[in-house]
Amino acid sequence: MQWNFNYRHPVTKNLISMTLDSYPEVSLAQARKKTVEARELLAQGIDPKAQRNELQEAKRAETEHTFENVATAWLELKKDSVTPAYAEDI
C-alpha cells in the first residue's frame, strides 16, 4: 500500500498522482506532513513532483562522480587492455 497525493499541475492543470511513500515505512502522520509540504509548494506555483525529482537528481549527481565510481568505471574500461601478468596483481 502506498500513500498518494493527487493534485493539479499549477500550469497545465493536468491531474497528477504523486506517490509519497509506502505504508509500513511511513506512518499516516508522516504522510500528512508530506502532503502539507506539497500543498505549500503548490500554493507557491511549484510542482512538488518535479521539485522532488530535481532534488533526487541533484543528490545523485553529487555522488555519481566520486573517486570510487570513476576508478571502477576506468578499471572496467581498461580491463581488456591490461596484460594478464599485471591483472593478477590487481
Backbone hydrogen bonds, N-H to C=O, Kabsch-Sander energy under -0.5 kcal/mol:
donor,donor_aa,acceptor,acceptor_aa,energy
3,W,21,D,-3.2
4,N,2,Q,-0.5
5,F,18,M,-2.7
7,Y,16,I,-2.6
9,H,14,N,-2.8
13,K,9,H,-1.5
16,I,7,Y,-3.4
18,M,5,F,-2.8
18,M,16,I,-0.5
19,T,17,S,-0.5
20,L,3,W,-3.6
21,D,3,W,-0.9
23,Y,1,M,-3.0
26,V,22,S,-1.9
31,A,27,S,-2.3
32,R,28,L,-2.4
33,K,29,A,-1.9
34,K,30,Q,-2.3
35,T,31,A,-2.0
36,V,32,R,-2.3
37,E,33,K,-2.2
38,A,34,K,-2.2
39,R,35,T,-2.5
40,E,36,V,-2.1
41,L,37,E,-1.8
42,L,38,A,-2.2
43,A,39,R,-2.2
44,Q,40,E,-1.0
44,Q,41,L,-0.6
45,G,42,L,-1.6
46,I,41,L,-2.7
51,Q,47,D,-2.2
52,R,48,P,-2.3
53,N,49,K,-2.2
54,E,50,A,-2.2
55,L,51,Q,-2.4
56,Q,52,R,-2.2
57,E,53,N,-2.3
58,A,54,E,-2.3
59,K,55,L,-2.2
60,R,56,Q,-2.2
61,A,57,E,-2.5
62,E,58,A,-1.7
63,T,59,K,-1.3
64,E,60,R,-1.1
65,H,61,A,-0.7
66,T,63,T,-0.8
70,V,66,T,-2.5
71,A,67,F,-2.9
72,T,68,E,-2.4
73,A,69,N,-2.2
74,W,70,V,-2.5
75,L,71,A,-2.7
76,E,72,T,-2.3
77,L,73,A,-2.0
78,K,74,W,-2.2
79,K,75,L,-1.0
81,S,78,K,-1.0
82,V,78,K,-0.7
87,A,83,T,-2.3
88,E,84,P,-1.3
89,D,85,A,-0.6
89,D,86,Y,-1.0
90,I,86,Y,-0.7
90,I,87,A,-0.6
